[in-house]
Amino acid sequence: MRAVEIASPGGPEVLTPVTRPVPQPQAGEILIKVAAAGVNRPDALQRAGAYDPPPGASDLPGLEAAGTVVAVGPGVSRWVIGDAVTALLPGGGYAEYVTTPADHALPVPEGMGMTEAAALCETFFTVWTNVFERGGLTAGESLLVHGGSSGIGTTAIQLGRLFGARVFVTAGSAEKCAACEALGAEAAINYREADFVSEIGTLTSGRGVDVILDMVGGSYLPRDVKALAPDGRLVMIAFLGGAKAELNFAQVMVKRLTLTGSTLRPQSIGAKARIARALEAQVWPHLNTGRLAPVMDSPFPLEEAAAAHTRMESSGHIGKIVLTV
């Protein structure tokens, strides 16, 4: 099969087209003939040598894909050959074929193409677990999303609004802010021109927001604490601005704040299967009706994975980037 491997740790140029053997599904797994694969920030971290695959996972990058089931391993009952699925992967998505635990696959939503379906799992699994489970966002509360125009951000805007929350975002340009507001954000704050703490204070009449989804970290963390309402929850999912910060824990204690976070890839097969079941029950019906949909930036052919990574790391994109196979 055709695939793209990481020749050595480095920039986008180390992504190299190769030929690999087709993997075979083990017990509880399915083999997917990939139509399209999502491109995500963890792929770039792995490419740079900063995010190793979990034990037993493929060394190829790629954490989500959509395609057709072409083989099933022992013990798989739900999926049969020919089923159209979108799936969360432990790795290996940058290829013509990939295996994954059967319980991490979901049906392609009704009427949705494979390119769009490939952009679902990594972001929807991440937003669901961090905003609604760890962050506990409920109807009538407020959510601030940093990086609102990213794949994670555009998903969080839609899910937050769908489940009855006020949604605010930060983004880095007027174009990105406009895109976020068109998607349903009540207000988009251009972080290059305004202080989000001050803006959130104005937008919430001084109360602050109930939940913050932060993928920046670093200097944002003490500002997040200031922007949270009493009993607010700060959820970290990445640290593009740095993994360390100095916090005033007196503010955390006085406001009774919760600081938490998670990463998706290292979680157990069972944990990710539980997330898949929750999404299928709570979110997939809205994807089937078209009320929700991934925001798409651009597709690239599989062999142009380096160009796709360059696009992602330029931060010029709005929504998801995918590789087509």
Secondary structure per residue as TSV (DSSP state, phi and psi in degrees):
chain	resnum	aa	ss	phi	psi
A	1	M	-	360.0	154.5
A	2	R	E	-77.7	144.6
A	3	A	E	-155.2	170.2
A	4	V	E	-125.4	121.5
A	5	E	E	-112.3	166.4
A	6	I	E	-92.9	106.2
A	7	A	-	-64.5	-38.5
A	8	S	S	-165.6	158.9
A	9	P	S	-59.7	136.4
A	10	G	S	166.9	-156.0
A	11	G	S	-80.7	-173.7
A	12	P	G	-55.2	-27.9
A	13	E	G	-66.3	-14.4
A	14	V	G	-81.7	-6.9
A	15	L	E	-74.4	116.9
A	16	T	E	-124.6	124.7
A	17	P	E	-64.4	133.9
A	18	V	E	-142.3	174.0
A	19	T	E	-112.6	130.4
A	20	R	-	-129.7	157.4
A	21	P	-	-64.7	147.9
A	22	V	-	-71.7	127.7
A	23	P	-	-69.2	157.0
A	24	Q	-	-114.8	137.0
A	25	P	-	-70.3	136.2
A	26	Q	-	-93.3	-176.5
A	27	A	T	-55.1	130.1
A	28	G	T	81.0	5.4
A	29	E	E	-113.7	162.3
A	30	I	E	-123.4	154.0
A	31	L	E	-106.1	125.6
A	32	I	E	-110.4	129.8
A	33	K	E	-81.7	111.4
A	34	V	E	-76.9	129.4
A	35	A	E	-96.2	-34.9
A	36	A	E	-158.7	151.8
A	37	A	E	-133.2	138.7
A	38	G	E	-75.7	151.3
A	39	V	E	-112.3	126.4
A	40	N	-	-135.6	160.3
A	41	R	H	-55.2	-39.8
A	42	P	H	-59.4	-28.3
A	43	D	H	-61.5	-41.5
A	44	A	H	-68.5	-36.4
A	45	L	H	-64.3	-42.6
A	46	Q	H	-63.1	-42.8
A	47	R	H	-59.5	-35.2
A	48	A	T	-81.9	-3.5
A	49	G	T	85.9	16.7
A	50	A	S	-110.0	6.6
A	51	Y	S	-153.1	88.4
A	52	D	-	-71.5	145.9
A	53	P	-	-62.9	151.1
A	54	P	-	-66.9	160.5
A	55	P	T	-53.9	131.8
A	56	G	T	87.7	-10.6
A	57	A	S	-82.1	157.6
A	58	S	-	-60.9	146.5
A	59	D	S	-80.0	-9.0
A	60	L	S	-73.4	144.1
A	61	P	-	-72.7	168.4
A	62	G	-	118.5	108.5
A	63	L	S	-108.4	3.3
A	64	E	E	-158.5	148.7
A	65	A	E	-159.9	161.9
A	66	A	E	-130.0	147.1
A	67	G	E	175.3	-152.5
A	68	T	E	-118.8	134.8
A	69	V	E	-68.8	125.9
A	70	V	E	-118.5	-8.6
A	71	A	E	-162.5	151.5
A	72	V	E	-129.2	143.5
A	73	G	-	-85.2	171.3
A	74	P	T	-56.6	139.9
A	75	G	T	88.4	-1.2
A	76	V	-	-91.5	124.4
A	77	S	-	-117.8	-28.0
A	78	R	S	-72.5	-41.7
A	79	W	-	-100.6	144.2
A	80	V	-	-127.7	162.2
A	81	I	T	-57.4	131.5
A	82	G	T	103.3	-13.9
A	83	D	-	-66.6	139.6
A	84	A	E	-91.7	122.0
A	85	V	E	-133.9	156.7
A	86	T	E	-120.2	141.7
A	87	A	E	-145.0	147.1
A	88	L	E	-81.4	137.6
A	89	L	-	-120.7	148.8
A	90	P	S	-75.5	-10.8
A	91	G	S	153.2	174.4
A	92	G	-	91.9	5.9
A	93	G	-	-70.5	-21.4
A	94	Y	S	-82.0	65.2
A	95	A	B	-163.8	168.2
A	96	E	S	-74.7	-25.8
A	97	Y	E	-137.7	147.1
A	98	V	E	-150.8	145.9
A	99	T	E	-103.7	152.1
A	100	T	E	-158.2	155.0
A	101	P	E	-55.3	133.8
A	102	A	G	-58.3	-31.9
A	103	D	G	-75.3	-4.9
A	104	H	G	-97.2	4.0
A	105	A	E	-100.2	150.0
A	106	L	E	-133.5	154.3
A	107	P	E	-67.1	143.0
A	108	V	-	-61.4	127.2
A	109	P	-	-57.1	149.8
A	110	E	T	-57.9	129.3
A	111	G	T	78.0	1.9
A	112	M	-	-96.5	136.9
A	113	G	-	-75.8	163.5
A	114	M	H	-64.6	-34.9
A	115	T	H	-62.3	-43.9
A	116	E	H	-71.0	-39.3
A	117	A	H	-62.7	-32.1
A	118	A	T	-66.9	-15.8
A	119	A	T	-95.4	9.4
A	120	L	S	-90.6	-52.7
A	121	C	H	-66.9	-50.4
A	122	E	H	-58.5	-43.0
A	123	T	H	-77.2	-42.0
A	124	F	H	-69.7	-40.1
A	125	F	H	-60.0	-44.6
A	126	T	H	-65.5	-48.7
A	127	V	H	-66.1	-43.0
A	128	W	I	-60.2	-49.3
A	129	T	I	-68.1	-38.4
A	130	N	I	-86.9	-39.6
A	131	V	I	-81.1	-44.9
A	132	F	I	-96.6	-33.8
A	133	E	I	-90.4	-59.0
A	134	R	I	-72.9	-41.3
A	135	G	S	-82.3	-19.8
A	136	G	-	64.0	29.3
A	137	L	-	-62.8	133.1
A	138	T	-	-128.9	166.6
A	139	A	T	-56.9	137.4
A	140	G	T	90.9	-11.6
A	141	E	-	-89.0	179.7
A	142	S	E	-124.8	146.6
A	143	L	E	-129.8	132.3
A	144	L	E	-111.4	126.0
A	145	V	E	-115.2	118.7
A	146	H	E	-81.5	142.4
A	147	G	S	71.1	47.9
A	148	G	T	-63.8	-21.4
A	149	S	T	-93.1	-0.8
A	150	S	B	-75.0	174.8
A	151	G	H	-60.1	-43.7
A	152	I	H	-62.8	-45.3
A	153	G	H	-63.6	-46.3
A	154	T	H	-66.2	-31.8
A	155	T	H	-69.6	-43.2
A	156	A	H	-64.1	-38.7
A	157	I	H	-58.1	-50.2
A	158	Q	H	-65.1	-44.9
A	159	L	H	-69.8	-38.3
A	160	G	H	-59.4	-47.4
A	161	R	H	-65.4	-41.8
A	162	L	H	-57.1	-39.3
A	163	F	T	-97.6	19.4
A	164	G	T	88.6	20.7
A	165	A	-	-100.4	155.9
A	166	R	E	-79.2	133.3
A	167	V	E	-122.0	127.4
A	168	F	E	-120.1	152.1
A	169	V	E	-139.4	162.0
A	170	T	E	-113.8	146.9
A	171	A	E	-154.3	166.9
A	172	G	S	-103.5	9.2
A	173	S	S	-156.4	162.6
A	174	A	H	-62.5	-38.4
A	175	E	H	-62.1	-45.2
A	176	K	H	-66.9	-40.8
A	177	C	H	-60.9	-42.7
A	178	A	H	-63.6	-40.2
A	179	A	H	-63.8	-39.7
A	180	C	H	-66.0	-41.3
A	181	E	H	-68.9	-36.1
A	182	A	H	-65.1	-28.5
A	183	L	H	-80.5	-16.5
A	184	G	T	131.5	-1.6
A	185	A	-	-66.1	135.7
A	186	E	S	-67.4	-35.8
A	187	A	E	-153.1	141.0
A	188	A	E	-118.2	126.4
A	189	I	E	-104.1	120.3
A	190	N	E	-76.6	106.0
A	191	Y	T	-68.3	-13.6
A	192	R	T	-79.3	-17.1
A	193	E	T	-119.2	-16.8
A	194	A	S	-143.0	156.5
A	195	D	-	-88.1	117.9
A	196	F	H	-65.8	-29.5
A	197	V	H	-62.6	-47.4
A	198	S	H	-64.1	-43.4
A	199	E	H	-64.5	-42.3
A	200	I	H	-64.6	-37.6
A	201	G	H	-58.5	-44.0
A	202	T	H	-66.6	-44.7
A	203	L	H	-67.0	-26.9
A	204	T	T	-110.8	17.0
A	205	S	T	55.8	38.0
A	206	G	T	85.9	-5.0
A	207	R	-	-77.9	-39.5
A	208	G	-	95.8	176.9
A	209	V	E	-101.6	158.5
A	210	D	E	-80.9	-36.2
A	211	V	E	-136.0	138.6
A	212	I	E	-122.4	128.6
A	213	L	E	-102.8	113.1
A	214	D	E	-119.7	123.6
A	215	M	S	-113.8	10.2
A	216	V	-	-99.1	-50.8
A	217	G	-	69.4	-151.1
A	218	G	T	53.3	-129.0
A	219	S	T	-66.7	-13.7
A	220	Y	H	-70.9	-25.8
A	221	L	H	-61.9	-51.0
A	222	P	H	-64.1	-28.7
A	223	R	H	-73.2	-35.5
A	224	D	H	-59.2	-44.1
A	225	V	H	-57.9	-40.9
A	226	K	H	-67.4	-32.6
A	227	A	H	-84.0	-9.1
A	228	L	E	-82.9	145.7
A	229	A	E	-78.1	164.8
A	230	P	E	-52.4	137.9
A	231	D	E	65.8	20.8
A	232	G	E	-74.5	163.7
A	233	R	E	-127.5	126.1
A	234	L	E	-104.7	123.5
A	235	V	E	-119.2	119.5
A	236	M	E	-98.4	133.5
A	237	I	-	-126.1	-8.5
A	238	A	-	-165.7	172.4
A	239	F	-	-144.3	62.6
A	240	L	T	-61.2	-25.4
A	241	G	T	-97.6	5.6
A	242	G	-	124.1	147.1
A	243	A	S	-91.7	-4.0
A	244	K	-	-125.8	147.9
A	245	A	-	-158.0	159.9
A	246	E	-	-102.0	126.1
A	247	L	-	-118.5	146.7
A	248	N	-	-91.5	100.2
A	249	F	H	-75.5	-9.5
A	250	A	H	-62.9	-40.1
A	251	Q	H	-66.1	-38.6
A	252	V	H	-60.8	-43.5
A	253	M	H	-72.9	-44.7
A	254	V	H	-63.2	-38.7
A	255	K	T	-89.4	-1.8
A	256	R	T	56.9	49.0
A	257	L	-	-83.5	154.3
A	258	T	E	-114.5	125.6
A	259	L	E	-111.7	121.6
A	260	T	E	-147.2	-176.5
A	261	G	E	172.8	173.0
A	262	S	-	-163.2	162.4
A	263	T	-	-120.5	149.1
A	264	L	S	-89.5	-45.4
A	265	R	T	-58.8	-42.1
A	266	P	T	-74.7	-6.9
A	267	Q	S	-68.5	158.2
A	268	S	-	-68.3	161.2
A	269	I	H	-57.4	-42.1
A	270	G	H	-65.6	-38.9
A	271	A	H	-64.1	-43.0
A	272	K	H	-71.0	-31.3
A	273	A	H	-65.0	-38.8
A	274	R	H	-63.1	-40.5
A	275	I	H	-63.0	-42.0
A	276	A	H	-59.5	-42.7
A	277	R	H	-64.9	-39.6
A	278	A	H	-65.1	-42.1
A	279	L	H	-64.0	-41.8
A	280	E	H	-63.0	-35.0
A	281	A	H	-78.8	-41.3
A	282	Q	H	-98.4	-29.4
A	283	V	T	-115.3	-39.5
A	284	W	H	-58.6	-35.3
A	285	P	H	-57.2	-33.4
A	286	H	H	-77.9	-28.0
A	287	L	H	-71.2	-36.3
A	288	N	H	-65.2	-31.5
A	289	T	T	-90.1	-7.5
A	290	G	T	86.0	3.8
A	291	R	S	-68.4	-29.1
A	292	L	S	-117.3	150.4
A	293	A	-	-162.3	146.9
A	294	P	-	-68.6	143.9
A	295	V	-	-86.6	122.0
A	296	M	E	-103.1	132.9
A	297	D	E	-93.3	-64.6
A	298	S	E	-162.0	145.3
A	299	P	E	-99.3	149.3
A	300	F	E	-132.0	144.2
A	301	P	E	-60.7	151.8
A	302	L	G	-49.8	-44.1
A	303	E	G	-68.2	-12.2
A	304	E	G	-103.7	33.6
A	305	A	H	-58.9	-34.6
A	306	A	H	-61.2	-42.1
A	307	A	H	-65.7	-36.3
A	308	A	H	-64.1	-41.2
A	309	H	H	-67.1	-37.8
A	310	T	H	-61.7	-42.3
A	311	R	H	-61.4	-45.4
A	312	M	H	-63.9	-44.1
A	313	E	H	-77.2	-11.3
A	314	S	T	-74.0	-17.2
A	315	S	T	60.4	21.3
A	316	G	-	-88.5	-7.0
A	317	H	-	-82.1	156.9
A	318	I	-	-126.1	110.4
A	319	G	B	93.6	-152.2
A	320	K	E	-98.3	144.6
A	321	I	E	-109.1	136.9
A	322	V	E	-132.9	157.7
A	323	L	E	-105.1	132.1
A	324	T	E	-101.3	139.8
A	325	V	-	-112.5	360.0
